[in-house]
Amino acid sequence: MTDGLVVSISRTRDPLKENPDWLASVLRGERPVRLSRGHREASLDLDALGAVVLWTKDPCAWRRHAGLSATLEALGARGIAVALQLTVTGLGGTPVEPGIPPWPEVRDTLADLITRRLLRPAAVKLRYDPVVALRDAGGRVWSNASEDLAAPVLRAFAELGVTRATASLAQIVEYPRVARRLRNLGLDGALLTLDEGRAFLRRFADLAIARGYTYSTCVYPPDASSLQEGCLDGRWLNGLLETMGSDRRVTCQLHNARGHQRPDCRCTFSYDLGYSAGIGHCYDARERWCVYCYSASVSRGVTEPG
């Protein structure tokens, strides 16, 4: 059996939120895309796919965009696994994530998708990522490094049947333009030390495991004891394919064996379509970007919403 491709859409973009028309046409094989920086544009070969992994902070378009939801259902009917990396930091709707819905709204959207059988809980990975603490010019701290916030988030999604969770710390110092942007916005991003961040992640792991999650940290900070699986994990995706009754499978070879990710990355080899022409950039859209994101290129003042 030939391993099917794992297609990731996308670590650095959010087309499910911002470009559902583009996404639907790509997944129907109607619009050319680049599988990586080194590939030429070509339409997806649906027969070669094994799994499609979507990344978003707001899955609302999955239920509202009829063309997209029909396209994703059609992929499942062909035996292609569709999985969701759902980022819920708990900061949606605040000045640091002004265009993201508050987390209870995201939970309600996911509940609707599950109820309508558009998505299975086993196909969802909850991402509490990044863990960040920022102080604005007025002295207010915007942070999700809090058990008072993390515990209800974990509980709410566990009640929907989600059983996978991951978390990591924001890498601000390592990305100079992020640090520079935060300074320009009057934000202090040096509140959370590495030791404090690690201590919070240990508490977060305990909370997640107590709720029945399979928990893994992402690559920062390195913590081999909790690297149970990569964010994009072939074993997870093959388990989804098996329970679907599909005869397709994907590789479990690590990405770093064929391509390049950060040294401690445990992700399975995949292609990310974020390098394709025509894909929008959610972080450039007005009032929709996350101020700490390394992909953001705009620089405006942070104010209270509304």
N, C-alpha and C positions, 0 to 999 in steps of 0.2 A: 504494500500500500504506500503510495506517495504522500508525503506530508503536505498538507494544505498550508497556504500562506496565512500568517496572522497579520491582519491589517489594523493599525492603530490610528484613530481619528479623534483627537490628536493631542499629544502631550503639550503642544505650544499654541493650540488654537481651540476654539469651542464652536465648531460648525453646527453641532446639534442645537445650540442656543441661537447662534447668529446667522447661520446660512443653511436652513433646512432644505431649501430648494436645491442648492448646490449639492448637499449631501445625498439627497434622494437620487439625483441624476447620476452621481458618481457610483452609487451602490446598485444602480440598474445597468451599469456599464455603458452609459450614454455620454459621459463626459470624460475626456482624458485627464489623467493625473500622473504625478511622479511618485513612484514608490519610495524614492530616496533622492538625496541630492545628486547622486551619480546616475540616475535613470532618466531616460527620455520620457516625454509624456506619452501615455497610452491608456486606453480604456481598461478597466479591471476585467480580468478573465475570471468570471464567476465560477467556472468549473475548477479553477485552481485554488479557490479560497477554502480555508478551513474554519476561520473565525474572524469576526469583525468586533473590535473592542472600541467602544465610544467613550470619550472623556467629556464630562460637563459639570458645571455647577448648577445648571438649571435644565432639567429634562422636559420642560413643559411642552416644547414643540413635538415631542414624541407622541403625545396624545392629541395635540391640536392640529398638527399638519397631516392631513389625510394621506397625501402622497408619500410622505416619509414613513408613517406608521405602516402603510400598505407595503412599502418597499422592504422594511425590516421584517415584516411577517413573511414576505415572499422568500427572503433569505433563509429563514428558519425552515420553510417548506422544502427548500432545496437541500437541507441537511447542514447548513452553515450556522455555527453557533454565533449568537449576538450577545455580547457582554457589555456591562456598563461600569466604568470607573466613575463613581459619583463623589465629587468633592464637596464636603460639607464642613466648613471650618467653624461654623457658628457665628461668623462675622458678617454674613449677608445682610445688606440693608444699612450697614454702618458706613461712615465716611471712608473706611479703608476698602470696602467692597460695595460701592454705592449702587451698582447695577445688578447685584445678585439678590434673589429673594431671601427673606429671613428663613432660617432652617426649618421651622414648622411648615412653611409653604412647600418647601422642597420635599419634606416627608409626605405631605398630602398628595403631591404630584406622583411620587413613587408608589404610594398606596393605590392610587387610581390605576396606574399602569399594571400593577400586580393583579388588582381585582378584575381588570379587563383582559387579563391573560396576554398582555402584550410583552410582558417581561417576567421572568421567574426570579424569585429572591436569590436563588443559588447563582444567578448570573450577574449579581451586583457585588461590587467591592466598595465599601465605604472608606473614603479618604479624609481623614482629619489632617489636612495637609495644605499649607504649612502651619506649624505652631509658631505664632509670632506675637510680639508685644511692641507696640508703638506708642509714644507719648506725643501729643500734639502741642502746638504753641501755647495753648491755654492750660496745659498741665494735665489734660485728661488722657488716661491710658486706654488704648484699644487692644485687648489681648484675649486670646482663646486658650492661654496656658492656665486653665482653671478647671478643677474638677467639678465646680458648680455648673459650668457650661458643658463640659465633655460628658458627664454622666447622663444628663437627660438626652443628649444627642445619641449616645450609644444605646440607651434604653429604647428610644423611639424607633430606631431602625431595626433593632433586634426584634421588636414586637411585630415588624413586617416580615420577619423570616430571614433577614440579611445575616449572613454568618461569617463574612470576611471583612476585616478592617485593617487599615494601615495608617501610619502617621510619620511625619518627619518634621524637622526644624527648618525654619526659613534660613536660607544662606544669604545673608546681607553683606557681610564683609567680603565674602568670596566673589561677589558681583559688584564691582566698583560703580557701575552706572546705577544700580539699585540704591546703593548707599548715597550716591550723589543726588538722585531724584528725591529720596526721602529728606535729605538736608534742604533741598530747594523748596520742598513742601512744608518745611518747618516741623518735620517729624524726627524724633529721636528713635532710632532703630536698635540701639545698643542696650536695651533694658534687660534682656534675657541672656544670661551667661550660658556657656556651653554646659557647665555642670548643672545649672538650674534647669536647662532644657532637657538634659538626660534624666534628671530626677522626675520631671513631669512626665516624660514618656514612659518611665517605669510605672508610675501610678496609672497612666492611661492604659498601659498594657494589662495591668491587674484588673482595671474596670472592664476592659474589653473581654478578657478571658472569663471573668465572672459572669458576663452576659452571654457566654457561649460562642464568642467569635474565635475564628482562627486569626491570630494577630501577627503582623510582621511590621517592622520598621522599614521605611524606605532607606536609601543609602546614607542619609545624613541625620544624625551622626552615626558612624559605623557602630554596629552592635550585633555581633554574630549570634548572640544568644537568642535574638528575636527575629532573625532572618529565616522564617519558616518557608517563605516562598517569595518570588519576585512579584512586582505589581502586575506585569504581564507574565503569567505562569502557565506553561504548557500543560502541566498536570491538572490545573483547574479547568482549563479550556477543554481538555480531552474528557474530563469527567462530565462536563456539560454535553459534549457531543455523544458520549455513551448513553446518558440518560435520555437524550433526544431520540435514540435509536438510529443515529446517523452512522454511516460507515466511513465518514471522513475523520481524519485525525490531524494534529499539528505537531510540529517539532517540539521537543523539550530541550533542545540545545540552547545554551546561554547565548545571549546577544553578543557578549564580548568574545565569543569563540569565532564569530563571523564578521561582526561589525565593531562599533565602538560606543560604549556607554561609560559612565563613571566607573572607576575601578572596582568598587564594591557592589555594583549593580548585579542583581540576580535574575533579571528579566529574561524571558525566552526571546529568541530571535523573532523580530517582527519588522514590518515596514510601516513608517509613519507618513501619512499623506499630508502633513502640515507644510510640506515644501511645494505643494501644487499651486499652479497659477489659478487665480479666481477664488481661492479660499479667503474668506474675510478674516480680519484680525480683531477679536472681541476687545482686546485691550486698547485699541485705537478708537473704538466707538465711544461716542459721547456719554459720559457718566456710567460706563459699563466696565471699566477696567479695575484691576486690583492694584493698589499703589505699590505693593511689595513685590510684584511679579517681575521676573528678570526679562520678560518679553515686552513689557510696556515701554512705549517710546514717547509718551506725552508727559507733560509736567504742568499741572495746575494746582491751585490751592485746594486744601481739604477743608470742607465745611460741613456743618451738620446737615443731614438730609432734610428735604422738604422746606 
